[in-house]
């Protein structure tokens, strides 16, 4: 029997890294050594994974010696510096940041959609898509294979955890500040109660904010452009028309999206539901007559993309409208990276 490959988790003490350790404990046991890597200030911490207490080691070139696969759950600038170093030490890097996503020679992989791209890694690095893209692309990829996607119009409703632990902390603090008050009845009253906006440009408690990410050209946000560019790359459709508006909502974890998708072929509601029922990684909950449809609270902590409110467009028989929810820390980050790593593990044990 082949020796099990070794795995490094870089950023093991962060929000996504913490979820990753839980996922590794739940998934099939395909790994030999699991090495936890973080900043020097976190070195020496003890964390549990697969029922074992593991000691965090400091990020250094030597930390990757003997590692077959290294999963990076760190900010862009850390991945940009250390991903190539890990690859140069012999590890295949699975990176969850935005550092390499749009590089032409680095694949952007969703195992349910384009698993073959894991073998196309000339720089020894594979990139994990953005959490918003991942919250919809598994379901849309299945429909694309059947009907041929032409155009997407997307409105995303993004959870506070998309801004990391500071986003989670800020929303919890803001909820505490407005709890038990009559806030929300007068213009500006929530702003007066919320002393610290934290990771957001406006109060998030009792509010929605039509902005996520950083400012880009022509008034677009970085999150909106990520959905457009990453969808094109994952599906292999560089000219796919995509229009996105990203909204931050007072939900801790799980992104939601309302999608209007236009295809090359006519698609009925029942036909779309049938495809989605069979699609790997998708849970269809679509029974509006009985008020059953996905909400973030249903999807949080689960692995699937939840889909409901499936309707054929009233104006175009080649278009459908649907509502999707996906846990942005699981499938939207850690789980997809773990699935990519598992595909690599098969290579190492073949």
VOGU-3710 file (C-alpha; in Angstrom, 3 decimals, decimal comma):
1> xxxxxxxxxx> 0,000/0,000/0,000  1,324/3,465/-0,940  2,331/5,841/1,811  -0,264/8,511/2,493  0,816/11,984/1,321  1,649/14,752/3,769  -0,388/17,941/4,098  0,401/21,407/5,418  -2,286/23,886/6,477  -0,879/27,405/6,293
11> xxxxxxxxxx> -2,898/29,894/8,324  -4,215/27,178/10,605  -5,162/29,607/13,380  -7,315/31,925/11,216  -11,078/31,855/10,585  -10,880/29,685/7,452  -8,005/27,637/8,864  -10,100/26,769/11,903  -12,938/25,572/9,660  -10,388/23,638/7,602
21> xxxxxxxxxx> -9,213/21,649/10,628  -12,803/20,660/11,344  -13,359/19,623/7,721  -10,178/17,530/7,701  -11,499/15,728/10,766  -14,783/14,962/8,983  -13,481/14,004/5,530  -11,970/10,664/4,440  -8,598/9,973/6,051  -6,335/10,327/3,005
31> xxxxxxxxxx> -3,450/12,125/4,717  -0,411/10,953/6,587  1,265/13,800/8,462  -0,736/17,008/8,813  1,507/19,969/9,622  -0,014/23,204/10,935  1,791/26,409/9,932  1,084/29,986/11,006  2,854/33,228/11,886  5,687/33,253/14,399
41> xxxxxxxxxx> 3,404/34,643/17,112  1,125/31,579/16,777  3,973/29,055/16,791  3,699/26,608/19,673  -0,099/26,736/19,885  -1,831/23,381/20,253  -4,777/22,641/17,961  -6,906/19,530/17,478  -7,262/17,831/14,101  -8,481/14,277/13,426
51> xxxxxxxxxx> -8,520/13,633/17,162  -4,824/14,513/17,543  -3,257/17,476/19,272  -0,919/19,166/16,800  1,616/21,911/17,468  1,674/24,941/15,183  5,044/25,687/13,601  6,243/29,064/12,339  6,056/29,915/8,649  9,493/29,402/7,072
61> xxxxxxxxxx> 10,921/27,765/3,939  11,964/24,733/6,010  8,383/24,281/7,257  7,502/22,890/3,810  10,226/20,260/3,682  8,687/16,818/3,195  5,242/18,254/2,430  3,339/16,979/-0,624  0,364/19,379/-0,573  0,181/22,787/1,127
71> xxxxxxxxxx> -3,166/24,517/1,592  -2,890/28,281/2,105  -5,618/30,090/4,084  -3,881/33,452/4,436  -4,106/37,026/3,041  -3,154/37,700/-0,574  0,218/39,221/0,211  1,268/36,229/2,320  0,253/33,759/-0,375  1,985/35,818/-3,072
81> xxxxxxxxxx> 5,254/35,615/-1,155  5,089/32,136/0,353  3,132/30,113/-2,215  6,035/30,037/-4,715  8,438/29,226/-1,864  6,335/26,217/-0,845  6,147/25,088/-4,484  9,922/25,429/-4,825  10,322/23,091/-1,830  8,308/20,412/-3,654
91> xxxxxxxxxx> 4,762/20,981/-2,380  1,733/21,427/-4,612  0,067/24,595/-3,352  -3,720/24,967/-3,058  -4,234/28,667/-2,429  -7,405/30,194/-1,016  -6,403/33,833/-1,505  -6,864/36,059/-4,519  -3,145/36,241/-5,250  -3,111/33,867/-8,230
101> xxxxxxxxxx> -6,738/33,409/-9,314  -6,534/35,270/-12,596  -2,997/34,219/-13,574  -3,232/32,486/-16,946  -0,842/29,695/-15,931  -2,576/28,831/-12,641  -5,822/26,822/-12,730  -8,922/27,994/-10,852  -10,631/24,796/-9,760  -14,047/23,685/-8,530
111> xxxxxxxxxx> -13,963/19,861/-8,333  -17,630/19,450/-9,328  -17,126/21,634/-12,422  -13,557/21,420/-13,793  -11,596/18,758/-11,841  -9,357/18,009/-14,837  -7,676/21,386/-14,356  -5,872/20,159/-11,218  -3,338/18,495/-13,534  -2,679/21,754/-15,378
121> xxxxxxxxxx> -0,315/23,358/-12,852  2,980/24,446/-14,457  3,896/26,582/-11,432  2,882/23,963/-8,877  0,015/26,169/-7,644  -3,768/25,687/-7,877  -6,117/28,519/-6,939  -9,390/28,338/-5,015  -12,179/30,684/-6,203  -13,695/33,518/-4,200
131> xxxxxxxxxx> -16,423/32,568/-1,725  -19,153/34,430/-3,628  -18,374/32,662/-6,902  -18,223/29,310/-5,113  -21,640/29,885/-3,568  -23,254/29,639/-7,011  -20,899/28,042/-9,534  -21,512/24,377/-8,610  -25,217/24,699/-9,437  -24,666/26,890/-12,484
141> xxxxxxxxxx> -21,946/24,571/-13,766  -24,417/21,686/-13,775  -26,987/23,733/-15,690  -24,312/24,974/-18,098  -23,324/21,416/-19,034  -26,929/20,682/-19,952  -28,095/23,912/-21,589  -25,053/26,083/-22,409  -24,804/29,282/-20,400  -24,904/32,630/-22,237
151> xxxxxxxxxx> -25,429/35,335/-19,630  -25,643/35,875/-15,861  -27,196/38,662/-13,817  -26,332/38,189/-10,149  -27,245/39,947/-6,907  -25,280/38,638/-3,943  -26,239/38,989/-0,283  -22,954/38,463/1,506  -22,425/37,486/5,128  -20,296/39,436/7,598
161> xxxxxxxxxx> -17,769/36,588/7,808  -16,809/37,354/4,216  -14,816/40,173/5,813  -13,062/37,673/8,090  -13,093/37,524/11,867  -13,222/41,350/12,120  -16,499/41,233/10,185  -17,966/38,623/12,527  -16,857/40,584/15,595  -18,216/43,864/14,225
171> xxxxxxxxxx> -21,670/42,437/13,456  -21,964/40,807/16,882  -20,984/44,069/18,600  -23,421/46,072/16,487  -26,280/43,666/17,203  -25,570/44,066/20,923  -25,599/47,864/20,527  -29,080/47,963/18,963  -30,664/45,067/20,863  -33,636/46,109/23,007
181> xxxxxxxxxx> -33,882/49,560/21,387  -36,301/51,051/18,866  -33,480/51,620/16,391  -34,368/51,400/12,734  -37,345/53,743/12,862  -35,617/57,087/12,224  -32,970/58,021/9,656  -29,500/57,798/11,191  -30,579/56,313/14,529  -28,598/53,085/14,027
191> xxxxxxxxxx> -25,470/55,096/13,188  -25,792/56,932/16,508  -25,912/53,663/18,470  -23,173/51,875/16,543  -19,945/53,509/17,671  -17,584/51,301/15,685  -18,319/50,341/12,076  -15,468/47,846/12,143  -14,933/46,173/8,781  -17,880/47,915/7,085
201> xxxxxxxxxx> -18,510/51,367/5,556  -21,900/51,697/7,303  -23,738/49,973/10,171  -24,599/46,391/9,258  -26,981/45,620/12,120  -30,605/46,330/11,062  -29,226/47,362/7,678  -27,866/46,228/4,328  -24,860/47,773/2,588  -24,653/47,780/-1,229
211> xxxxxxxxxx> -20,916/47,257/-1,161  -18,383/44,467/-0,598  -14,699/44,614/-1,411  -12,549/47,487/-2,639  -13,207/50,164/-5,266  -12,322/49,326/-8,854  -12,812/51,155/-12,162  -16,183/52,621/-13,185  -17,744/52,246/-9,737  -17,476/48,458/-9,497
221> xxxxxxxxxx> -16,294/46,680/-6,373  -13,605/44,022/-6,352  -16,160/41,396/-5,262  -18,357/42,145/-8,273  -15,461/41,788/-10,696  -14,347/38,551/-9,020  -17,722/36,937/-9,731  -17,499/37,990/-13,379  -13,876/37,057/-14,020  -13,797/33,846/-12,002
231> xxxxxxxxxx> -17,029/32,483/-13,494  -15,559/33,005/-16,950  -12,327/31,226/-16,068  -13,888/28,259/-14,249  -16,388/27,602/-17,032  -13,833/28,228/-19,787  -15,984/31,025/-21,238  -13,839/34,174/-21,551  -16,657/36,152/-23,200  -19,488/35,143/-20,835
241> xxxxxxxxxx> -21,676/38,159/-20,040  -21,863/38,652/-16,277  -23,378/41,551/-14,332  -23,105/41,493/-10,541  -24,197/43,674/-7,619  -22,791/42,690/-4,212  -24,635/43,577/-1,012  -23,458/42,971/2,565  -26,269/41,726/4,843  -26,521/41,187/8,633
251> xxxxxxxxxx> -25,914/37,440/8,482  -22,875/35,936/10,203  -22,086/33,113/7,784  -23,522/31,973/4,413  -23,747/33,998/1,252  -26,982/34,106/-0,751  -27,426/34,985/-4,407  -30,357/35,792/-6,680  -29,394/34,731/-10,204  -30,952/35,321/-13,605
261> xxxxxxxxxx> -29,279/32,885/-16,008  -29,772/32,816/-19,774  -28,900/29,701/-21,780  -28,490/28,702/-25,421  -31,420/26,284/-25,166  -34,919/26,569/-23,762  -35,073/25,406/-20,156  -38,243/24,788/-18,178  -38,599/24,975/-14,421  -39,047/21,212/-14,111
271> xxxxxxxxxx> -36,090/20,460/-16,377  -33,822/22,760/-14,369  -35,021/21,212/-11,107  -34,248/17,740/-12,462  -30,664/18,745/-13,337  -30,154/20,345/-9,944  -31,568/17,346/-8,073  -28,918/15,123/-9,659  -26,015/17,583/-9,420  -23,170/16,703/-7,065
281> xxxxxxxxxx> -22,776/19,243/-4,279  -26,293/20,687/-4,681  -29,302/20,474/-2,348  -32,570/21,437/-4,035  -35,192/22,884/-1,675  -37,866/24,291/-3,936  -41,430/23,983/-2,653  -42,835/27,522/-2,491  -46,391/26,225/-2,136  -45,365/25,025/1,318
291> xxxxxxxxxx> -43,003/27,940/1,973  -39,903/25,759/1,648  -36,862/27,417/0,093  -33,233/27,968/1,132  -32,172/30,514/3,710  -28,691/31,196/5,096  -29,693/29,574/8,361  -30,471/26,332/6,509  -27,179/26,262/4,628  -24,752/27,366/7,348
301> xxxxxxxxxx> -22,477/24,575/8,524  -23,352/22,354/5,535  -21,296/21,489/2,472  -23,827/21,828/-0,341  -24,984/24,743/-2,437  -28,682/25,079/-1,573  -30,969/26,058/-4,451  -34,620/27,087/-4,564  -37,114/29,539/-6,077  -36,414/28,032/-9,504
311> xxxxxxxxxx> -38,568/29,734/-12,155  -38,575/30,001/-15,924  -38,390/33,666/-16,910  -41,757/35,123/-17,862  -40,125/36,975/-20,754  -37,595/34,474/-22,102  -37,978/30,683/-22,253  -34,200/30,326/-22,363  -33,762/32,041/-18,985  -34,359/30,926/-15,426
321> xxxxxxxxxx> -34,322/32,698/-12,080  -33,146/30,989/-8,912  -31,987/31,674/-5,349  -28,875/30,041/-3,918  -27,211/29,820/-0,492  -23,756/28,503/0,365  -21,658/28,541/3,520  -18,879/30,953/2,567  -16,417/29,458/5,056  -17,032/25,829/4,065
331> xxxxxxxxxx> -17,698/25,286/0,334  -16,909/28,957/-0,165  -13,370/28,476/1,120  -12,110/25,557/3,205  -14,158/22,687/1,760  -13,374/23,449/-1,879  -9,673/23,644/-1,048  -9,909/20,325/0,825  -11,639/18,715/-2,164  -8,912/19,951/-4,501
341> xxxxxxxxxx> -6,272/18,596/-2,118  -8,034/15,215/-2,072  -7,804/15,039/-5,876  -4,076/15,642/-5,505  -3,825/12,972/-2,805  -5,099/10,440/-5,345  -2,217/11,405/-7,646  0,349/10,901/-4,903  -0,975/7,443/-3,990  -1,579/6,207/-7,547
//
